C-alpha cells in the first residue's frame, strides 16, 4: 500500500501575539494528520514567543516546534529556514492571521495527489470582518506584470468553481516538495532578496516557467484577518513600502525573457510614468528602493541565468 503523503505547516510570526493562538487552534483541528508544525519567530517584541510556549505547554502538543530568531530575517528567509528543517512531501506556508477550516489540508493534498502536475494549491480565503467577501482565490497577473489576489473584494458565491490559477497567495499555500526542489534557485525556494512581499508571485511565475500548475479549490476554506487594510498604505513603515514597490521590478528582471513584452510597451510605459510620478510627488523616499535593486542586480542576474538554464534543460527533456 502506498504511504500517506506527509505534511508540515510552517508559520512565520512577527509581533503576532494577537493572532497566533487562533491560528494554531485551527491548525490542530485539521482532519489530515500533520507531521510537524514549525513556528519561526522573527524577533517579535510583543510577547509572541511567550504565547507560543504557553500554548505548547497548555495543549501538550508534540508536533509544534518553536524557533525564535534573534533578528527579523524576513518572510522569505524564515520560510526557507523552515523548509530546510523538514522533508515532508507537502509544505503549507501559513500566515499567523489565517484560520483554516478543518478540512483545508485534506482537500488540497487530495487534489494535488490526484493531479501530480499541480505543484501548489490554495483554497477560498475570506475576509475575517466580512466572511462573505473574498480575500483571495489565488493570484492573477496582468499584461504589465502587476499581480493581484484573484477575486479580492467580490462575493464568495462568484468563486464556487475550482480550477487552475496563475499562482497561489503565500497566506495559505500548499507546495509540493518535488516542486520546491525543482524550482529553487541558489538553494532558495522563496527569493531571500525580496525579504517580504511578492515573493509568492515570484514563485508562481518561476513555477509556471518550469511547467508546474497551480490550483484553486473552492471547497477548502480559510479566514484571513489581513494586518494592513485598504487605505492604510501611509501607515506602513517606509522599509515595507519600499520592498512592496521594488520587488515587482526584481521579479520582472529575473523572470521575463524574450521580446513578447514589446507589444505591451505602451501600457507599461504609461503605468510606469504614472506610478513613478506619484511616488515622486507623494512618497519620494520609496524611490530609494532603486538603490537596493542596483546593489542586488549582480545576484539577481545570476538567478536569472540559473532560471534560464533550468527552463532550457526542462524543455529539452
C-alpha positions in Angstrom: 0.0 0.0 0.0 1.3 3.5 -0.8 2.3 5.6 2.2 0.2 8.6 3.2 1.9 11.8 2.0 3.4 13.8 4.8 2.6 17.4 5.5 4.2 20.1 7.6 2.8 23.5 8.4 5.2 26.5 8.6 4.2 29.7 10.2 6.4 32.8 10.3 5.5 35.2 13.1 6.4 38.8 13.7 4.6 40.6 16.5 1.7 38.1 16.0 0.7 37.5 19.7 -2.9 38.7 19.0 -3.4 36.1 16.2 -1.2 33.1 16.8 -3.3 31.1 19.2 -6.4 31.1 17.0 -4.2 30.1 14.0 -2.7 27.2 15.9 -6.2 26.1 17.2 -7.4 25.8 13.6 -4.2 24.0 12.5 -4.6 21.4 15.3 -8.2 20.8 14.2 -7.2 19.7 10.7 -8.7 16.3 9.7 -5.4 15.4 7.9 -2.6 14.1 10.2 0.3 16.6 10.3 3.9 15.6 10.7 5.0 18.8 12.3 4.1 22.5 12.8 7.0 24.8 12.8 6.7 28.4 14.1 9.6 30.6 13.1 9.5 33.9 15.1 11.3 36.8 13.6 12.3 38.6 16.8 8.9 39.7 17.9 8.7 42.2 20.8 5.0 41.8 21.7 5.2 38.5 23.6 4.6 36.2 20.6 7.3 33.7 21.7 5.8 33.5 25.2 2.3 33.0 23.8 3.5 30.1 21.7 5.5 28.5 24.5 2.5 28.7 26.8 0.3 27.3 24.1 2.6 24.3 23.6 2.6 23.7 27.3 -1.2 24.0 27.7 -2.1 21.8 24.7 0.8 19.4 25.4 1.3 19.3 21.6 4.2 17.1 20.5 4.3 18.4 16.9 4.7 22.2 17.4 8.3 23.4 17.2 9.1 27.0 18.0 12.3 28.6 16.6 12.9 32.1 17.9 15.3 34.0 15.6 17.5 36.7 17.2 16.6 39.2 14.4 14.0 39.7 11.8 15.3 37.9 8.7 12.2 38.4 6.7 9.3 36.3 5.5 11.2 34.7 2.6 14.3 33.7 4.6 12.3 32.5 7.6 10.1 30.2 5.4 13.2 28.9 3.6 14.6 28.2 7.1 11.5 26.1 8.0 11.6 24.3 4.6 15.2 23.3 5.2 14.2 21.9 8.6 11.7 19.5 7.1 11.5 16.7 4.5 7.7 16.4 4.2 6.0 15.7 0.9 4.0 18.9 1.2 4.6 22.2 2.9 1.7 24.5 4.0 3.0 28.1 4.2 0.6 29.9 6.5 0.2 33.4 7.8 -0.4 33.7 11.6 -3.6 35.8 10.9 -5.3 33.0 8.9 -7.7 30.4 10.4 -8.2 27.3 8.3 -11.4 25.2 8.3 -10.7 21.7 9.4 -10.7 20.0 6.0 -8.4 22.6 4.3 -5.2 20.4 4.2 -7.1 17.2 3.4 -8.9 18.8 0.4 -5.8 20.4 -1.1 -3.5 17.4 -0.6 -6.1 15.1 -2.1 -6.4 17.3 -5.2 -2.6 17.5 -5.6 -2.3 13.7 -5.3 -4.9 13.2 -8.0 -3.1 15.6 -10.3 0.7 15.3 -9.9 1.3 18.2 -12.3 0.0 20.6 -9.6 2.8 22.0 -7.6 0.9 24.5 -5.5 -2.7 24.9 -4.3 -4.8 27.2 -2.2 -8.4 27.4 -1.0 -11.0 30.1 -0.8 -9.7 32.8 1.6 -12.3 35.1 3.0 -12.0 38.3 5.0 -12.5 37.9 8.7 -14.5 41.1 9.1 -16.7 40.2 6.0 -16.8 36.4 5.6 -19.0 36.6 2.5 -16.3 38.6 0.7 -13.3 37.1 -1.0 -9.8 37.9 0.2 -8.1 35.6 -2.4 -8.7 32.6 -4.7 -5.2 32.6 -5.9 -3.1 35.1 -7.9 -3.6 36.7 -11.3 -1.1 38.7 -13.3 -2.0 41.4 -15.9 -0.2 42.3 -19.1 2.2 44.8 -17.4 3.2 42.3 -14.8 1.2 43.6 -11.9 -0.1 40.8 -9.7 -3.4 40.8 -7.7 -5.3 38.5 -5.4 -7.9 36.9 -7.7 -11.5 37.8 -6.7 -10.5 40.1 -3.9 -13.5 42.2 -2.7 -16.0 40.1 -4.6 -18.9 38.0 -3.2 -17.8 34.4 -2.4 -20.7 33.0 -4.5 -18.9 34.1 -7.7 -15.9 31.9 -6.9 -17.5 28.5 -6.4 -15.7 26.8 -9.3 -12.3 25.1 -8.7 -9.6 25.2 -11.3 -6.1 26.2 -12.4 -4.8 29.6 -11.5 -1.6 31.6 -12.3 -0.4 31.1 -8.7 -1.4 31.0 -5.1 -1.1 33.5 -2.3 1.5 32.8 0.4 -1.1 33.5 3.1 -2.2 29.8 3.0 -0.4 27.9 0.2 0.5 24.3 -0.1 3.6 23.5 -2.1 4.8 20.0 -3.1 8.3 19.1 -2.0 9.1 17.9 -5.6 8.2 21.4 -6.9 10.1 23.1 -4.1 13.3 21.2 -5.0 12.7 21.6 -8.8 12.3 25.4 -8.9 14.6 26.6 -6.1 17.3 29.0 -7.3 20.6 29.2 -5.4 19.1 26.8 -2.9 16.3 29.2 -2.2 12.6 28.5 -2.8 11.4 32.0 -1.8 13.9 34.6 -3.1 15.6 36.0 0.0 16.4 39.2 -1.8 12.7 40.0 -1.6 12.7 40.0 2.3 8.8 40.1 2.1 6.1 41.0 -0.3 5.6 39.5 -3.8 7.9 36.5 -3.1 4.8 34.3 -3.6 4.2 35.9 -7.0 7.8 35.3 -7.9 7.5 31.6 -7.0 4.3 31.4 -9.1 5.9 32.9 -12.1 9.0 30.7 -11.8 7.0 27.6 -11.3 4.9 28.3 -14.4 8.0 28.8 -16.5 9.2 25.4 -15.3 5.9 23.7 -16.2 4.2 23.4 -12.9 0.5 24.1 -12.4 -1.3 26.0 -9.5 -4.8 25.0 -8.4 -7.6 26.7 -6.5 -10.0 24.5 -4.5 -13.3 26.3 -3.8 -14.2 23.8 -1.1 -11.2 24.5 1.1 -11.9 27.5 3.2 -9.8 29.9 5.3 -10.4 33.2 7.1 -7.8 35.9 6.7 -7.6 38.9 9.0 -5.1 40.9 7.0 -2.7 43.0 9.0 -3.0 46.0 6.6 -6.3 47.2 5.4 -7.1 49.1 2.2 -6.4 52.8 2.6 -3.8 52.3 5.3 -0.8 52.4 3.0 0.6 55.6 4.6 0.7 53.8 8.0 3.1 51.2 6.8 6.8 51.5 7.7 8.9 53.0 4.9 11.0 49.8 4.6 7.9 47.8 3.9 6.6 50.2 1.3 10.0 50.1 -0.4 10.0 46.3 -0.5 6.5 46.1 -1.8 7.4 48.6 -4.6 10.8 47.3 -5.7 10.1 43.6 -5.6 7.9 43.8 -8.7 10.9 45.0 -10.7 13.2 42.3 -9.2 10.6 39.7 -10.2 10.3 41.1 -13.8 14.1 41.3 -14.2 14.5 37.7 -13.2 11.6 36.0 -14.9 10.8 37.9 -18.0 12.5 36.8 -21.2 12.1 37.1 -24.9 10.6 40.0 -26.9 6.9 39.3 -26.3 6.7 42.1 -23.8 7.2 44.8 -26.5 3.6 44.6 -27.6 2.6 45.7 -24.2 5.1 48.5 -24.1 2.6 51.5 -24.4 0.6 50.3 -21.4 3.7 49.5 -19.5 5.3 52.9 -20.1 2.0 54.7 -19.2 1.8 52.8 -15.9 5.5 53.4 -15.0 5.3 57.1 -15.7 2.1 57.4 -13.6 3.4 55.3 -10.7 6.9 57.0 -10.6 5.3 60.4 -10.9 3.0 59.6 -7.9 5.9 58.3 -5.9 8.0 61.4 -6.7 5.2 63.7 -5.5 3.7 61.8 -2.6 6.2 59.2 -1.4 9.7 60.2 -2.8 11.5 58.1 -0.1 10.0 54.9 -1.6 12.0 55.5 -4.7 15.1 55.0 -2.6 14.4 51.3 -3.1 16.0 51.5 -6.5 19.4 51.7 -4.7 18.6 48.3 -3.3 17.8 47.0 -6.7 21.0 48.1 -8.3 23.0 46.8 -5.3 21.4 43.4 -5.7 21.4 43.4 -9.5 24.5 41.1 -9.9 22.9 38.5 -7.7 19.5 38.9 -9.5 21.3 38.5 -12.8 22.9 35.2 -11.6 19.5 34.0 -10.5 18.0 35.0 -13.9 20.8 33.0 -15.6 20.2 29.9 -13.5 16.4 30.0 -14.2 17.0 30.3 -17.9 19.2 27.2 -17.7 16.6 25.3 -15.8 13.9 26.2 -18.3 16.2 25.3 -21.2 17.0 21.9 -19.7 13.4 21.1 -18.9 12.3 22.0 -22.5 15.0 19.7 -23.9 13.7 16.7 -22.0 
